[in-house]
Each structure stands twice: as structure tokens, then as C-alpha cells.
Amino acid sequence: MKRTWTIVGVANVAASLTWYQSALNRARTLVPQFEDEPHVNPSTATREFSVRDLDGYYVTISEA
């Protein structure tokens, strides 16, 4: 399986961080359960969690 790594370039890191934290804190309201609870990925040493979208695809959100 190949992975796609999305990188988002932003003008203001602090403001974007606040916005994304606010938006993603409601992630729990979008799905009945996380596929992977928030954890540290041992391969990348970053925090991440995974959900399934409406079509059943895994969507993993990871910090940079």
C-alpha cells in the first residue's frame, strides 16, 4: 500500500495551528469511533490518529 503525505504550506503557523486544532478536536463528532486512537507512530515519532471516511477509506491525521 502506498501512502500519500499531504503538506500544507501556511502563512502564519501559530494561527493555522490554532485553527486546525479547533477543527480537528470535533473529529470525534464525525465518526462513531476512531480506527486508531491518537498515538505516537514509532516509525515517524509523530502523533496521529485514523478515522474512516464515508466511503470506508482510512484517513490518518498526523502532526508534522
KAFENHU-V965329 format. One record per pair of residues at least 24 apart in sequence whose C-alpha atoms are under 10 Angstrom apart, sorted by sequence separation. I is the first residue (numbers start at 0). J is the second residue. D is the distance in whole Angstrom. If there is no record, write none. Layout:
BEGIN
i = (I & I)
j = (J & J)
d = (D & D)
END
This chain:
BEGIN
i = (26 & 29 & 33 & 34 & 35 & 37 & 34 & 33 & 23 & 4 & 5 & 4 & 5 & 7 & 2 & 4 & 6 & 5)
j = (50 & 53 & 57 & 58 & 59 & 61 & 59 & 59 & 60 & 59 & 60 & 60 & 61 & 63 & 59 & 61 & 63 & 63)
d = (9 & 10 & 10 & 9 & 9 & 9 & 9 & 10 & 9 & 10 & 10 & 10 & 10 & 10 & 10 & 9 & 8 & 10)
END
